[in-house]
């Protein structure tokens, strides 16, 4: 019936010095003690629930004792479980081990680190019912992915925003043909009049919104794989330009995929094959593209422009980067506007020119190509400063 | 086992004096337990008792048990919610109470009513704007995919600008709120200042209509580094302020709107040295990112914001309730009336009045301008754990450890409804905005929907595996959100559950089970508080707990 045996009462009584308890008192005390302990535990559970926890701690028991006007039990805190050791000589007696601690050690020990202060961090748990795959949310379960044709696979690879199963994207036959035609033109015949027509169509057509994710994926993919094919890169940048010009499509959600490819075309080390390709033009074009993106979407995305400028600044200030990269960076910074130039380029101009000077002179730099590049960079720097003054 | 908790309690009774002390045992002795039994089983039992001549057993059975004999086949126990009550007052008393008349309608001349009347006169010019707003919506999706933490409230503001294209159209079929009858207020209501009224009307106009098709967006406020010290959390009605009550007696309030703006501002200044990581909250600039309110001398068990966000109430184990001003950052009043810890305190939907629930088995109604309570509502058999105001401020609901929920009339202070059906302590309550239904969550994870007029349970919602800490109805009453200790937020469909309950029982009797629309897990963060803003954006708060 009762959990507390009368031997326990006897032992506890002996430990505080009472040795002359009569045997019929013991069961009565035992049952009473058990009732009281159960009462306190139930109160402690209530305190635990109101502290919004599911594990009982010593604090809860102390609050429960306080509720019943009993002095709390001192010396216990919830942490490691208590370690009991068997008493020598008795087979049933256990005690809690207490270590002896020297005062000197405690006083001279270094102070422990202060715990961090409480903070509140906000994040989206769900957007319209869908849980976004951001680090603050738990990782999604393995979804049963429909292993389908290429188009739906494209959508999953290209747009890692949704966790819900990809909606079967039904593209009409005409749209599919359109997409295939344009990609083929971009890849193979990017200097033809047909391509120019295609660009105009991309910039003005209102019905191509369903194709936007596919286009962005196509651009990102092609740029990452074909950095040595100059004409392809230029064609891709023109494609992006046209897409941005189109007033009928919402391109903002896909900006974060387009930006890396655009920035690559601006500050990559080597665009196209070395000698024959006029990558300077590409960089100029791309710089203008970047500037127009920042102007159009900068106020909506607060960290877009800072991120762009940071990338450009790193490219600019890093002496280990090649001169064409510097060129791209300077062009980018210049097109972003006079303020940017004034704040970012001018203060660093002195050390940069000191770096650049030797590259421009015939005696120090024997390599003709490098000297040519250096002069072009110099020209870009001058242009940047000029636009700031104007 | 159904009655395992009760049996555990009774196990502790080991002597006659304990029997006198324990309230539960006393209440059992004072009334009869009712047991539902079918005719055949009843006959068998009586036959056996007579045959074996067990006179004492017969005596006990006659004295203490009230058999409700039903003809026919034995029915399954699990579907019958009434079986679990051994409660003292018994079913008869509860039924008597439940026959009293209550007026559960909404207040006359509330802001929603005024808006509807105005809305009928305005034409649908907003439909055209719908397209542009869709763009904003996708923008928000992308933003969060980038993981930018800092501008969270700006995200919220952008989201609020989205006017659902169906907004105007659905208002005509509109919600249950327009269909509810109107009642006069029993209390003198405070006057709303005009700017506040205008901002609320603006919110109401821009409200996103939610339904089982359109699920809400949830913005989650996570408390980190709490070291198990966070006892309660509360979010203001517009979602910009978060308050946390701690076990070290402190109350901390974070202004999320200001924090969001700070991190938004720093990157846009063009400096030489750009901030290395914009995602860190700019706590270093001011020292602390929260306002600390000190005054209580015991752990703070509950906090609540006034409907217009300018006052904050907190209740603590030192049996006092304190009123704080968020504008002045100071303690204004200390209300002393209870003698035991105050477990819960709630502002009324119109402000100025509040109700408190305490360990002393009473709930009290106070007004902000008096330090003595206006009404004391006594009647529960065990301590009152949670309290909630009805939408028309004429009734207050309380949930208790005696596993019942009671509805009290504010003017007379008497109990007008008793809701029996929970099997464990009730942790949270929520009232539907049309005033017709109420939801209550208990520590087993079961949520029950009650019809206030009849006092019956509409349907139990089963799904959580651990305590339900918080419930909240969406503003048009179509969705119920629940936050639990199992670190999930579940969204339930209210309209479907009501329709299902109206049909007659099926053969398997499972009509009352309801499906949940969505379960959203969090990263080891039990959800302490939920609040639908006036624009139907769901805010949730919880403390990040280390997995032991």
Contacts between the chains, C-beta under 8 A, distances in Angstrom:
chain1	res1	chain2	res2	distance
A	1	B	14	7.0
A	2	B	14	5.9
A	28	B	15	7.3
A	31	B	14	3.5
A	31	B	15	5.6
A	31	B	18	8.0
A	32	B	14	7.3
A	32	B	15	6.7
A	32	B	18	7.7
A	34	B	12	6.6
A	34	B	14	6.3
A	35	B	12	4.9
A	35	B	13	6.9
A	35	B	14	5.6
A	35	B	15	7.5
A	35	B	18	4.8
A	38	B	9	7.9
A	38	B	11	7.6
A	38	B	12	3.8
A	39	B	12	7.1
A	42	B	9	7.3
A	46	B	359	7.8
A	46	B	383	6.9
A	46	B	385	7.9
A	46	B	401	6.6
A	46	B	425	7.5
A	47	B	317	8.0
A	49	B	385	7.7
A	49	B	425	6.5
A	49	B	427	6.6
A	49	B	443	6.1
A	49	B	467	6.9
A	50	B	231	7.1
A	50	B	301	5.0
A	50	B	341	7.8
A	50	B	343	5.3
A	50	B	385	7.3
A	51	B	231	4.7
A	51	B	247	6.2
A	51	B	299	6.6
A	51	B	301	7.4
A	52	B	230	7.2
A	52	B	231	5.9
A	52	B	232	6.3
A	52	B	469	5.9
A	52	B	485	7.7
A	52	B	526	7.2
A	52	B	528	5.4
A	53	B	228	6.8
A	54	B	466	6.4
A	54	B	467	6.5
A	54	B	485	5.3
A	54	B	526	7.9
A	55	B	548	7.5
A	57	B	228	7.5
A	59	B	247	6.8
A	63	B	299	7.4
A	63	B	317	6.5
A	63	B	341	8.0
A	66	B	317	7.8
A	67	B	340	6.9
A	67	B	341	7.0
A	67	B	359	6.8
A	115	B	225	6.7
A	115	B	227	6.1
A	116	B	224	7.9
A	116	B	225	4.3
A	117	B	225	6.4
A	117	B	288	7.2
A	118	B	223	6.0
A	118	B	224	7.0
A	118	B	225	5.2
A	118	B	226	5.4
A	118	B	229	7.7
A	118	B	230	7.6
A	118	B	244	7.2
A	118	B	246	7.8
A	118	B	252	6.6
A	118	B	290	7.5
A	119	B	223	7.4
A	119	B	224	5.3
A	119	B	225	6.3
A	119	B	281	6.6
A	119	B	283	6.9
A	119	B	289	6.6
A	120	B	221	5.2
A	120	B	222	6.9
A	120	B	223	5.7
A	120	B	224	7.7
A	120	B	242	5.6
A	120	B	244	7.7
A	120	B	254	4.5
A	120	B	256	7.0
A	120	B	259	7.8
A	120	B	289	7.7
A	120	B	290	7.4
A	120	B	541	7.9
A	121	B	149	6.4
A	121	B	221	7.4
A	121	B	222	5.0
A	121	B	224	6.1
A	121	B	281	7.1
A	122	B	149	6.9
A	122	B	152	3.8
A	122	B	153	7.3
A	122	B	219	6.1
A	122	B	220	6.9
A	122	B	221	5.3
A	122	B	222	7.6
A	122	B	256	6.0
A	122	B	260	7.4
A	123	B	144	7.5
A	123	B	149	6.1
A	123	B	152	6.8
A	123	B	219	7.7
A	123	B	220	5.7
A	123	B	222	7.1
A	124	B	144	4.4
A	124	B	152	7.7
A	124	B	155	7.2
A	124	B	217	6.8
A	124	B	218	7.0
A	124	B	219	6.0
A	124	B	220	7.2
A	125	B	218	4.1
A	125	B	219	7.1
A	125	B	220	4.1
A	125	B	489	6.6
A	125	B	520	5.6
A	125	B	522	6.4
A	125	B	540	6.4
A	126	B	215	7.2
A	126	B	216	7.4
A	126	B	217	6.0
A	126	B	218	4.3
A	126	B	489	7.8
A	126	B	518	7.5
A	126	B	520	5.2
A	127	B	140	6.5
A	127	B	141	5.4
A	127	B	144	6.3
A	127	B	217	4.9
A	128	B	137	7.7
A	128	B	214	6.8
A	128	B	215	5.9
A	128	B	216	7.5
A	128	B	217	5.6
A	129	B	214	7.7
A	129	B	215	2.7
A	129	B	216	7.0
A	129	B	217	7.8
A	129	B	491	7.4
A	129	B	517	7.8
A	129	B	518	5.5
A	130	B	215	8.0
A	131	B	520	5.6
A	131	B	521	8.0
A	132	B	141	7.1
A	132	B	144	4.9
A	132	B	145	5.6
A	133	B	145	7.1
A	134	B	144	6.0
A	134	B	145	6.7
A	134	B	147	4.7
A	135	B	147	6.2
A	136	B	147	7.8
A	136	B	149	7.7
A	136	B	220	7.8
A	136	B	222	7.4
A	136	B	523	6.6
A	137	B	521	7.9
A	137	B	522	7.3
A	137	B	523	6.7
A	138	B	521	5.1
A	138	B	522	6.9
A	138	B	523	4.9
A	160	B	145	7.4
A	161	B	141	5.9
A	161	B	142	6.7
A	161	B	145	4.7
A	250	B	134	7.9
A	250	B	135	4.7
A	250	B	138	6.3
A	252	B	135	6.8
A	252	B	138	7.0
A	252	B	139	5.2
A	252	B	142	6.8
A	253	B	138	4.6
A	253	B	139	6.6
A	253	B	141	6.7
A	253	B	142	4.2
A	254	B	142	8.0
A	255	B	142	7.6
A	256	B	142	6.5
A	256	B	145	7.7
A	256	B	146	6.1
A	300	B	139	6.8
A	301	B	143	7.6
A	302	B	151	6.5
A	302	B	264	5.5
A	302	B	267	6.1
A	302	B	268	6.0
A	303	B	148	6.6
A	303	B	267	5.3
A	303	B	278	5.9
A	305	B	268	7.8
A	306	B	267	4.4
A	306	B	268	7.3
A	306	B	274	5.9
A	306	B	278	7.6
A	309	B	270	7.6
A	309	B	274	7.3
A	310	B	274	5.3
A	313	B	274	7.7
A	339	B	270	6.4
A	340	B	270	6.8
A	343	B	270	4.6
A	343	B	271	7.5
A	343	B	272	6.9
A	344	B	270	7.3
A	344	B	272	7.3
A	347	B	272	6.4
